[in-house]
Amino acid sequence: MSAPKLFISYCWSSTDHEEWVLRLGSELRESGVDVILDKWDLKEGHDANAFMEKMVTDEEIKKVILVIDEQYSEKANKRTGGVGTETQIISAEVYESVEQNKFVAVIAKRDQEGNTKLPVFYKSRIYIDLSDEDLYGKNFEQLLRWVYDKPLNVKPELGNKPAFLEEDKSISIGTSVAFRRMTEAVKNSRPHAHGAILEYFNILASGIGKFRLEPSCGENDFDQKVIDSISSAMPIHNELIEAFSTLAQYDTNKRTIPVIHKFFESLIKYLDCPEGVNQYHECDWDNLQFIVQECFLLCITIFLKYERFDVVEHLLTQRYFEEGSPRSGQSKMRSYGIFRHHLKSLDHRNSRLRLRRLSLHADILKERCSDSGISFEQMMQADFVLYVTEAMHGLNEGRRQEWWPETLVFKSFRGGTFELFLRAESKEYFDRITGILGVKSKADLEAFAQAIRDEKIYVPKWDYERISPLELMNFAQLCSRA
């Protein structure tokens, strides 16, 4: 690429001003710009007017700088002197094209009131200000970018219309304003932060109900409606990741933890048949069961990521109130296992479309992790913690475990140990996570390990693949060093 040629048009206002222009020209040449300047290129015996006209009209001159001070503008407006001659040529070229990119005004000096005094023909155009020494470096870069046609902000390529806009209906859960108010209040420790958190989660809990589907009436392709509904809930997924991340990093108010617990408790009503519906199919609320389970899994994933073990411990040890449903009729307290459900509609889809996937549920969760701010490895780790802790609860209470770690199908053939448990080789770190596991020491985990060996705790498997819980939790090395 050849060096761009540039002509500097200026007024001989004073010796200081001429030196300023020379310095500008020198700096541009040092930056690879082939500067044409009368001080350098107009020799004795040359026709000054012809020189100026050639500099403005010559096609080889790609850029022209107009160095503006008060005298330049006065002479340009009055069409006097060399500046006046140049102005007659420049103004004609400027007015010929609205998209003119050959000329730019550079402010060398402002007037006594601190205002820029541009020539009349240039007043509506954008200029570059080099009059402030503190901003000179930044604005000189702007000038170079203009010379080389390399703007700082490049217009992105035009993409395709988002697929979700092609749908006949979109669901708005109405949380946008409350979400912004909450994140701003929490990040800036506003006095109303707790109220903003309450407001956001109450609106969100209500909005999730809008995703309830009409009864399937046994439709063979109802699974497609479930998939479409899950896809349309992606805004909830993305917003919750940011909301939980904000709370994990900026909110240390212990009053927030019960609010999150209450939020999930309020979602239990979406996991079963709604009131007033007498005819239904067991898959009719699979979409909501997926959305609620994913919300809970995202929550645990993020608070583990930021090592907010106090929040995780509360959510895993405190039970959840399930109000009597139309089917069960009885209210009861449940473990967090209530948020995990086997979705038969996804099994049906796997079979109907002959997808031959070990777990379509896990596939969808993994896909939705892409570019979300959390890694799938972090989500699998959270899923495993939920599995281990719920298995421990079930063992201690003499009942079956209620959490099936969907995502760990991807660990069944890779193995390895999760970061949380690798760090727990340190006794100090292990002591920090005992609360989320529901133990006080490694000795308390011996019962879990033995139950795994005796097959009293069910170890998930997919076809011929299964996970190794003791390997994933680094059992042999836990508390092995200080």
C-alpha positions in Angstrom: 0.0 0.0 0.0 1.4 3.4 -1.1 1.6 6.2 1.4 -1.6 8.4 1.3 -0.9 11.9 0.0 -2.3 14.8 2.0 -2.3 18.6 1.5 -2.4 21.0 4.5 -4.3 24.2 3.8 -3.6 26.9 6.5 -3.2 30.6 7.1 0.1 32.4 7.8 -1.4 33.9 10.9 1.8 34.1 13.0 5.2 32.5 13.3 3.9 30.4 16.2 1.0 29.2 14.1 3.3 28.3 11.2 5.5 26.3 13.5 2.4 24.5 14.9 1.5 23.5 11.3 5.1 22.4 10.5 5.0 20.2 13.7 1.7 18.7 12.6 3.0 18.0 9.1 6.2 16.4 10.5 4.1 14.2 12.9 1.9 13.0 10.0 5.0 12.2 7.9 6.5 10.3 10.8 3.2 8.3 10.7 3.6 7.3 7.1 1.5 10.1 5.5 3.0 11.8 2.4 2.3 15.4 3.4 2.3 18.2 0.8 3.0 21.6 2.5 3.9 24.9 0.9 6.9 25.3 3.2 8.4 22.2 1.8 7.0 21.9 -1.7 6.3 25.5 -3.1 9.6 26.7 -4.4 10.8 30.1 -5.6 9.4 30.9 -9.1 6.4 28.6 -8.7 2.9 29.9 -9.3 1.3 29.9 -5.9 -2.3 29.9 -7.2 -1.6 27.1 -9.6 0.1 25.2 -6.7 -2.9 25.6 -4.4 -5.4 24.7 -7.1 -3.5 21.5 -8.0 -3.2 20.5 -4.4 -7.0 20.7 -4.0 -8.1 19.2 -7.3 -5.3 16.6 -8.0 -6.8 13.1 -7.8 -3.5 11.8 -6.3 -4.1 14.0 -3.3 -6.5 11.8 -1.3 -6.9 14.0 1.8 -6.9 17.8 2.5 -6.6 19.2 6.0 -8.0 22.7 6.7 -6.1 24.0 9.7 -8.6 26.4 11.4 -7.8 29.4 13.5 -9.6 32.8 13.6 -7.7 34.3 10.7 -8.3 31.3 8.5 -12.0 31.5 8.9 -12.1 35.3 8.3 -10.0 35.0 5.1 -12.0 32.0 3.9 -15.4 33.8 4.5 -14.1 37.0 2.8 -12.3 35.1 0.0 -9.0 37.0 0.6 -5.4 35.9 0.3 -4.2 32.4 -0.5 -6.7 30.9 1.9 -9.5 32.7 0.0 -8.2 31.2 -3.3 -8.2 27.8 -1.8 -11.6 28.3 -0.2 -13.2 29.1 -3.6 -11.9 25.7 -4.9 -12.5 23.7 -1.7 -16.0 25.0 -1.1 -17.1 24.0 -4.6 -15.7 20.5 -4.1 -17.3 20.2 -0.6 -20.7 21.2 -1.9 -20.6 18.9 -4.9 -20.9 15.8 -2.8 -22.7 15.2 0.6 -20.5 12.1 1.1 -17.3 14.2 0.6 -14.5 12.5 2.6 -11.5 14.3 1.1 -11.6 17.4 3.4 -11.6 17.7 7.1 -11.2 20.8 9.4 -8.6 20.5 12.1 -8.9 23.0 15.0 -5.5 24.5 15.8 -6.8 27.3 18.1 -10.1 28.4 19.6 -11.2 32.1 20.0 -11.0 34.0 23.2 -14.4 32.6 24.4 -13.2 29.1 23.8 -15.4 28.6 20.7 -14.4 27.1 17.4 -14.8 29.5 14.4 -15.3 27.4 11.3 -15.7 28.9 7.8 -19.3 29.3 6.7 -19.0 26.6 4.0 -17.8 24.1 6.6 -20.1 24.8 9.6 -22.3 21.7 9.4 -19.5 19.3 9.1 -17.5 17.3 11.7 -14.1 18.5 12.6 -11.1 17.2 14.6 -9.9 19.3 17.5 -6.2 19.5 18.2 -6.4 22.7 20.2 -6.3 21.0 23.6 -2.9 19.6 24.5 -4.4 17.2 27.0 -6.5 15.6 24.2 -3.9 16.0 21.4 -2.7 12.4 21.4 -6.2 10.9 21.3 -7.5 13.3 18.6 -4.3 12.9 16.5 -5.1 9.2 16.4 -8.6 10.1 15.2 -6.9 12.2 12.4 -4.7 9.3 11.4 -7.7 7.0 11.3 -9.4 9.4 9.0 -6.4 9.7 6.7 -6.0 5.9 6.4 -9.8 5.3 6.3 -9.5 3.1 9.3 -12.3 4.3 11.7 -12.2 3.2 15.3 -15.8 2.0 15.2 -16.5 -0.2 12.3 -20.0 -0.9 11.3 -20.7 -4.7 11.7 -21.9 -6.9 8.9 -25.6 -7.0 8.6 -26.9 -10.3 10.1 -30.0 -12.3 9.5 -33.3 -11.6 11.1 -33.5 -13.6 14.4 -35.5 -16.8 14.0 -37.7 -16.1 17.0 -39.1 -13.0 15.3 -40.6 -15.2 12.7 -42.9 -16.8 15.3 -46.5 -15.7 15.4 -46.3 -14.9 19.1 -43.6 -13.8 21.4 -43.9 -14.0 25.2 -43.0 -11.0 27.3 -42.5 -11.7 31.0 -42.3 -8.0 31.8 -39.1 -8.1 33.9 -37.0 -5.7 31.9 -37.5 -2.6 34.0 -37.4 -4.5 37.3 -34.2 -6.3 36.2 -32.4 -3.0 35.4 -33.6 -1.5 38.6 -32.4 -4.4 40.6 -28.9 -4.7 39.0 -28.3 -1.0 39.3 -29.5 -1.0 43.0 -27.4 -4.0 44.0 -24.2 -2.9 42.2 -24.4 0.6 43.7 -25.5 -0.6 47.2 -28.7 1.5 47.0 -31.0 1.6 50.1 -33.8 0.1 48.1 -31.8 -2.8 46.8 -33.6 -5.5 48.8 -37.0 -4.2 47.7 -35.8 -4.2 44.1 -34.7 -7.8 44.4 -38.1 -8.8 45.8 -39.8 -7.0 43.0 -37.8 -8.6 40.3 -38.2 -12.2 41.5 -41.9 -11.7 42.1 -42.5 -10.4 38.6 -40.3 -13.2 37.1 -42.1 -15.9 39.0 -45.4 -14.6 37.7 -44.1 -14.2 34.1 -42.9 -17.8 33.9 -46.5 -18.9 34.1 -47.1 -17.4 30.6 -45.2 -20.3 29.1 -47.8 -22.8 30.1 -49.0 -24.7 27.0 -52.5 -25.6 26.0 -53.4 -29.3 26.7 -51.8 -31.6 24.1 -54.8 -33.9 23.8 -52.4 -36.7 23.0 -50.9 -35.0 19.8 -48.1 -37.1 18.4 -45.9 -34.1 17.7 -46.6 -32.2 20.9 -42.9 -32.5 21.6 -42.3 -29.8 19.0 -44.4 -27.4 21.0 -42.3 -28.3 24.1 -39.1 -27.6 22.2 -40.4 -24.3 20.8 -41.5 -23.2 24.2 -38.1 -24.0 25.7 -36.4 -22.0 23.0 -38.7 -19.0 23.5 -37.7 -19.0 27.2 -34.1 -18.2 26.3 -34.5 -14.6 27.5 -35.3 -15.9 31.0 -32.1 -18.1 30.8 -29.9 -15.2 29.8 -31.4 -12.7 32.2 -31.2 -15.0 35.2 -27.5 -15.7 34.5 -26.9 -12.0 34.8 -29.2 -11.6 37.8 -27.6 -14.4 39.8 -24.1 -13.3 38.8 -24.9 -9.8 40.0 -26.2 -11.0 43.3 -23.3 -13.5 43.7 -20.7 -10.7 43.2 -22.2 -7.6 44.7 -24.9 -8.6 47.3 -23.8 -9.8 50.7 -27.1 -9.1 52.4 -28.2 -12.4 54.1 -31.8 -11.3 53.6 -31.5 -12.0 49.9 -30.9 -15.8 50.4 -34.5 -16.5 51.6 -35.8 -14.4 48.7 -34.1 -16.7 46.2 -35.5 -19.7 48.1 -39.0 -18.2 48.1 -38.7 -17.5 44.4 -38.0 -21.2 43.6 -40.7 -22.2 46.0 -43.2 -20.1 44.0 -42.3 -22.0 40.8 -43.5 -25.4 42.2 -47.1 -24.7 41.1 -45.9 -24.8 37.4 -44.6 -28.4 37.8 -48.0 -30.1 37.9 -51.5 -29.8 36.5 -53.0 -26.3 37.0 -56.3 -25.7 38.8 -59.4 -26.1 36.7 -58.0 -28.5 34.2 -59.6 -32.0 34.4 -58.2 -33.5 31.2 -54.5 -33.5 30.6 -51.6 -35.6 29.3 -48.5 -36.3 31.5 -46.3 -34.3 29.0 -48.5 -31.1 29.0 -46.2 -29.2 31.4 -42.8 -30.7 30.3 -41.7 -27.3 29.0 -42.3 -25.7 32.4 -40.6 -28.5 34.2 -37.5 -28.0 31.9 -37.5 -24.2 32.5 -37.8 -24.5 36.3 -35.2 -27.2 36.5 -32.8 -25.2 34.4 -33.4 -22.0 36.5 -32.5 -23.9 39.6 -29.4 -25.5 38.0 -28.3 -22.1 36.7 -28.6 -20.7 40.2 -26.5 -23.4 41.8 -23.9 -23.2 39.0 -23.4 -19.5 39.4 -23.3 -19.3 43.1 -20.7 -22.2 43.1 -18.7 -20.4 40.4 -18.4 -17.4 42.7 -17.9 -19.6 45.8 -21.0 -18.3 47.5 -21.3 -21.5 49.5 -23.6 -19.8 52.0 -26.3 -19.4 49.4 -25.9 -22.9 48.0 -26.0 -24.4 51.5 -29.3 -22.7 52.2 -30.9 -23.7 48.9 -29.8 -27.3 49.3 -30.6 -27.8 53.0 -33.8 -25.9 53.4 -37.0 -27.6 52.3 -39.6 -26.2 49.9 -43.3 -25.9 50.6 -45.5 -27.7 48.1 -49.1 -26.6 48.3 -51.6 -29.4 47.8 -52.0 -29.9 44.0 -55.3 -31.0 42.3 -53.8 -34.5 41.9 -52.1 -35.0 45.3 -54.4 -32.9 47.4 -51.9 -32.7 50.3 -49.4 -30.0 51.1 -45.9 -31.1 52.1 -42.3 -30.0 52.5 -40.0 -31.3 49.8 -36.3 -31.4 49.1 -34.9 -29.5 46.1 -35.3 -32.8 44.2 -38.8 -31.6 43.4 -37.3 -29.4 40.7 -36.0 -32.3 38.8 -38.4 -34.2 36.4 -38.0 -36.8 33.7 -39.4 -35.3 30.6 -41.2 -38.0 28.6 -41.9 -35.6 25.7 -38.1 -35.5 25.0 -37.9 -39.3 25.1 -40.8 -39.3 22.6 -39.1 -36.8 20.4 -35.8 -38.8 20.4 -37.8 -41.8 19.3 -40.1 -40.1 16.8 -37.3 -38.3 15.0 -34.8 -41.2 15.4 -32.3 -38.9 16.9 -30.5 -41.7 18.8 -29.3 -39.4 21.6 -28.5 -40.7 25.0 -30.1 -37.7 26.6 -31.9 -35.0 24.6 -32.5 -33.2 27.8 -28.7 -32.9 28.4 -28.1 -31.9 24.8 -30.4 -28.9 25.2 -28.9 -27.8 28.5 -25.4 -28.0 26.9 -26.4 -26.1 23.8 -27.9 -23.3 25.9 -24.6 -22.9 27.8 -22.8 -21.6 24.7 -21.8 -18.0 25.0 -23.8 -17.6 28.2 -21.0 -16.6 30.6 -21.0 -20.0 32.3 -19.3 -23.1 31.0 -20.9 -26.5 30.6 -18.2 -27.9 32.9 -19.4 -25.6 35.6 -23.0 -26.7 35.0 -22.0 -30.3 35.2 -20.2 -29.7 38.4 -23.3 -28.1 39.9 -25.4 -31.0 38.7 -23.0 -33.4 40.4 -23.1 -31.5 43.7 -26.9 -31.6 43.5 -26.8 -35.4 42.9 -24.3 -36.1 45.8 -26.1 -33.9 48.3 -29.5 -35.2 47.5 -28.2 -38.8 47.6 -26.7 -38.0 51.1 -30.1 -36.6 52.2 -31.9 -39.7 50.9 -29.4 -42.0 52.6 -29.8 -40.2 56.0 -33.6 -40.1 55.7 -34.1 -43.7 54.5 -35.7 -42.6 51.1 -34.7 -42.8 47.5 -32.7 -40.0 46.0 -34.7 -37.4 44.0 -32.1 -35.7 41.8 -31.0 -37.2 38.5 -27.9 -35.4 37.0 -29.0 -35.1 33.4 -25.8 -33.3 32.2 -23.4 -36.0 33.5 -24.1 -38.2 30.5 -21.2 -36.2 29.1 -19.0 -37.3 32.0 -19.9 -41.0 31.6 -17.4 -41.5 28.8 -14.8 -38.8 29.8 -14.5 -39.1 33.6 -12.2 -36.7 35.4 -12.6 -34.8 38.6 -14.4 -31.5 39.1 -12.5 -28.4 40.2 -14.5 -28.0 43.4 -13.3 -31.4 44.7 -9.8 -31.0 43.4 -9.5 -27.8 45.5 -11.0 -29.8 48.4 -7.8 -31.7 48.7 -7.0 -28.8 51.0 -8.6 -29.3 54.4 -9.2 -25.6 54.6 -11.2 -25.6 51.4 -13.0 -28.8 52.2 -14.2 -27.2 55.5 -15.7 -24.4 53.4 -17.9 -26.8 51.3 -19.0 -29.2 54.1 -22.2 -27.2 54.5 -23.3 -27.7 50.9 -22.6 -31.5 51.2 -24.4 -31.8 54.5 -21.4 -33.2 56.3 -19.0 -32.0 59.0 -15.9 -34.0 58.0 -14.7 -36.4 55.4 -15.6 -39.3 57.7 -19.2 -38.4 57.2 -18.8 -39.1 53.5 -17.6 -42.6 54.2 -21.3 -43.7 54.4 -21.9 -42.3 51.0 -18.8 -43.9 49.5 -19.8 -47.3 51.0 -23.3 -47.0 49.7 -21.9 -46.3 46.2 -19.8 -49.5 46.5 -22.8 -51.5 47.9 -25.1 -50.1 45.1 -27.4 -48.7 47.8 -27.2 -45.3 46.0 -28.2 -45.4 42.4 -25.4 -44.4 40.0 -26.8 -42.9 36.8 -26.0 -44.7 33.6 -26.9 -44.3 29.9 -26.9 -47.5 27.9 -23.6 -49.0 28.8 -22.0 -45.8 30.1 -22.1 -44.7 33.7 -20.4 -42.1 35.9 -17.9 -42.8 38.7 -19.0 -40.6 41.6 -16.0 -41.3 43.7 -13.6 -40.3 40.9 -15.7 -37.2 40.1 -15.5 -36.1 43.7 -11.8 -36.9 44.2 -12.8 -39.0 47.2 -9.5 -40.6 47.9 -7.6 -37.3 47.9 -10.1 -35.1 49.9 -8.5 -33.4 52.9 -5.2 -34.9 52.0 -3.2 -31.7 52.6 -3.5 -28.6 54.8 
